[in-house]
Amino acid sequence: MDLSPSFAPEARRLLSLARSDKRAAEKELAALSPERQANVICETPHAIRRQMIELLPDPESVIPLIPEAEFCYTCRSIGLADADWLLPMATEEQLVACLDLDAWAGFQIDPKRLDAWMAALTTSDDSAGSISPDNPESTGNETIVRAAQAFDPELIVIYLRSHVDVSIKPSEQDDPDWSPPDRSQTLEGQFYFVAKDAKDDLAPMLALLHALFQEDYWLYFRVIQAVREELGPENEEWALRWRTGRLEDLGFPSWDQSMRIYGFLRPDRMADLPDDSSTLELNDESLPIGAIDLPGASEDERALFRATRELNAGERSAVFYALIALANRVAVADRMELGDPESLPLAIDKATRFASDGLEFIAKEKGITLEQAMRRVPIERLFRVGTNLDREAALPTPIPVDDSEDINNETDPENA
């Protein structure tokens, strides 16, 4: 397979070298700092990122430096069933971000995606449940226990409840004739759980419960009791709240905040210029993703890119950060799969397309150059203007509404 010229030259050169001399490629990569090695990983296309990771001399020191969303994209592109060896090297923040990004569909847990991540965690290199030869007292549960302790308890309860019903053994005095439910299992003789579906593979769930029972009994007790005692909708509401807050920290605003980018503008106000002319201030905050190529930067001549070429280096960096922030809002508002590595490029493509339309409109209406308009108008405003020029093409597909719900309660982007 020919290497695409669209990714960073250093990553391209190292992978090309590895084809002819793997040891030389490993040596060159080892000469870089761990931070630079992490950057090279992020500069490599997702489809061949595993090849670059396998060249790392000390992946344990590099994987934790990969931005959270990029780590999720990496696991997705490799395939969760084949990426379980990466999970023991991940930080708690990376593991939590993986579920926040990839185990949800809109406002609800995606059971299949959650099951896939739990299965990967319980089969990761140090989570096979065997005794480590280097540490005879080790149970091999470090990754799954570390992940479970970092996850919201409500999320674990939702996972368990989707697979089993839980019963509590009463005292001898209360019910001397009590017997465990048919097909039930127990770890400690107090809580008995039965598969909701006899054909369900409970191996990952049992591995999780065994690990918690051995390493963190109080968390085990908390979640297994909650399956029986706590209300499902309440668990789901709190899990969504915690997730929403963390996604905001990663740069993904809540859905209602994100929908404001599609807010209606009066035709006579669309070309307004803000009083503050300093819109391109450099934002040096870290991103949850690595460096990426901007779609449309070379294959077409969108106004946004024509204008950006006329800016200085600091202004171009500011445009990049603002564009990523806008793309995150587009991804959330359009209810894209945030854990899918293809979602961000699609969101950036849409962001640059409509922001370019808005930029050209304002520049023409005010009789100024594209770069002058770029310096005067925030990129989010440019996008909003562009979407108002063709709202039918720009607006995301409406959220389906049940007949039993009051459609007047839905957020209307016309009033956002």
Secondary structure, 3 states (H helix, E strand, C coil): CCCCCCCCHHHHHHHHHHHHCHHHHHHHHHCCCHHHHHHHHHHCCHHHHHHHHCCCCCHHHHHHHCCHHHHHHHHHHHCCCCCCCCHHHCCHHHHHHHHHHHCEECCEECHHHHHHHHHHHHCCCCCCCCCECCECCCCCCHHHHHHHHHCCHHHHHHHHHCCEEEEECCCCCCCCCCCCCCCCEECCCCEEEEECCCCCCCHHHHHHHHHHHHHCHHHHHHHHHHHHHCCHHHHHHHHHHHHHHHHHHCCCCCHHHHHHHHCCCCHHHCCCCCCCCCCCCCCCCCCCCCCCCCCCCCCCCCHHHHHHCCCCHHHHHHHHHHHHHHHHHHHHHCCCCCCCCCHHHHHHHHHHHHHHHHHHHHHHHHCCCHHHHHHHCCHHHHHHHHHHHCHHHHCCCCCCCCCCCCHHHCCCHHHC
